[in-house]
Amino acid sequence: MRIYLFVTTSAVIALCLSVISALAVDTGVMGGVACPSAEELTKMQKGQYILHAGGGQLTEVPVEKVGLPYDPMGHAQYVNLSMTSDGTLYVMQPSILSKSTDSGKTWSSHAIDPLGERNQGSDNATFKHMQVLNDGTFIRLAWNYGNYDKGATGPARVFKSTDEARSWQKLTEFPIEVPGKYKRRTSHWGISHLPDDTLLWGIDVQDMEFARGGGWGGVCTSGSARLLMYRSTDGGRTWEGPIKVCDWSAEGGIVQLPSGRLLASVRYQRPKLPTDTPEFLKKIGCKPNSYPYKHIFLVDSEDGGRTWTNLRQLMTHFGQCFGRPAALSDGTVVVVHETRYGPGVPCGRAVISHDEGKTWEDESYYMYYGEVCSSHNKSVVLKDDVILTVVSTCEQKHTGKHSDLTAIRWKPVGAEEPAPAR
């Protein structure tokens, strides 16, 4: 059964926010079947299958899972996957690079030092700001982040590697010139790589003022958090920007659809605004002393990332965030995401569309599960339309640093015949 996500425009139009949308479809429990238990998800995590909820049934979908090397410097919230035009796959961790030339079935690994040059102790030169061009050249960005009054200024520096991140040479630098003043700049995004070698590097800047010092749990009286992009089409030598994507957004991912349109998923997260009525906050499930939105939204670009439009909500439950999209050759789109706070056991899931994200099915895939957290992910689509999704899970309490990465080769239901689970 196909469900159309009808969007109703709210009257909440204030400050730098353009439109707040509310969906008619509940994305918490999908497919007409209750969320699986922790025991079922634990068994799934150890098995060569994922779970599909659809048509009132929970079924097993056969997949291939391969564990990647454990990196003691890793973190559950960092997953970086890249694919070149010849199908070579790279997974970057803080001190380990894994490579596959057989569509993710087997992997080789070697040590790397992506942190490289540091500057004043605040150089954000981590592995998540690294991507691989189609000729195998690695590109990495380094820049100062944090509060403006503590030195979070200056240019972004671009480095390249031709030996798979074993060594780096400075390529260029470009200014980070954001119109208007900002209090803080950071980057939850990293770099996105398009099939034609276009690079899109995302940063977010914040300049909010809160009533009575309430912070994100209070009321924002002015300013916003803006997601900006810098764009390169010549292998990182020159960059155009900043290009505004949307307000109140940070981490996410970009996929190029068969039509050529770019579809980006973003974590839309904003504090309360003066125009938010108690009725509106109750309707969207905002809890006291919290902020109303921490959801996946979608946004489009028709011109290769130069402009972005059509910001709209995808997920309806707080904490259904950090979603990454992938697109098959027939226009099928999946967004693999966290469901951090339920409903159901917190785990990694996926939703699916068969028309490039215009409408979404009333079904869900339960992809991965960690006892402590089921965290970030990233996907690419291989030449045979198999999806390779790399996921991060954590089993140790009180830390996100002991994280395990798993590469999952899978196809949506229809390409594989599922076996009933219950």
HELIX and SHEET records of a PDB file:
HELIX    1   1 ALA A   38  LYS A   46  1                                   9    
HELIX    2   2 PHE A  127  HIS A  129  5                                   3    
HELIX    3   3 TYR A  148  LYS A  150  5                                   3    
HELIX    4   4 ALA A  211  GLY A  213  5                                   3    
HELIX    5   5 GLY A  215  GLY A  217  5                                   3    
HELIX    6   6 PRO A  278  LYS A  283  1                                   6    
SHEET    1   A 2 ARG A   2  ILE A   3  0                                        
SHEET    2   A 2 TRP A 360  GLU A 361 -1                                        
SHEET    1   B 2 VAL A   7  THR A   9  0                                        
SHEET    2   B 2 SER A  21  LEU A  23 -1                                        
SHEET    1   C 7 ARG A 324  ALA A 327  0                                        
SHEET    2   C 7 VAL A 333  THR A 339 -1                                        
SHEET    3   C 7 CYS A 347  SER A 353 -1                                        
SHEET    4   C 7 SER A 364  TYR A 368 -1                                        
SHEET    5   C 7 TYR A  49  GLY A  54 -1                                        
SHEET    6   C 7 GLN A  57  PRO A  62 -1                                        
SHEET    7   C 7 ALA A 419  PRO A 420 -1                                        
SHEET    1   D 4 GLU A  64  GLY A  67  0                                        
SHEET    2   D 4 SER A 403  TRP A 410 -1                                        
SHEET    3   D 4 ILE A 387  CYS A 394 -1                                        
SHEET    4   D 4 CYS A 373  VAL A 381 -1                                        
SHEET    1   E 4 ASN A  80  MET A  83  0                                        
SHEET    2   E 4 LEU A  89  MET A  92 -1                                        
SHEET    3   E 4 ILE A  96  SER A 100 -1                                        
SHEET    4   E 4 SER A 108  ALA A 111 -1                                        
SHEET    1   F 4 MET A 130  VAL A 132  0                                        
SHEET    2   F 4 PHE A 138  ALA A 142 -1                                        
SHEET    3   F 4 ALA A 156  SER A 161 -1                                        
SHEET    4   F 4 GLN A 169  PHE A 174 -1                                        
SHEET    1   G 5 GLY A 146  ASN A 147  0                                        
SHEET    2   G 5 ARG A 184  HIS A 193 -1                                        
SHEET    3   G 5 LEU A 199  GLN A 206 -1                                        
SHEET    4   G 5 ALA A 225  SER A 232 -1                                        
SHEET    5   G 5 GLU A 240  ASP A 247 -1                                        
SHEET    1   H 2 GLU A 209  PHE A 210  0                                        
SHEET    2   H 2 CYS A 220  SER A 222 -1                                        
SHEET    1   I 4 SER A 249  GLN A 256  0                                        
SHEET    2   I 4 LEU A 262  ARG A 270 -1                                        
SHEET    3   I 4 TYR A 293  SER A 301 -1                                        
SHEET    4   I 4 THR A 309  GLN A 313 -1                                        
END                                                                             
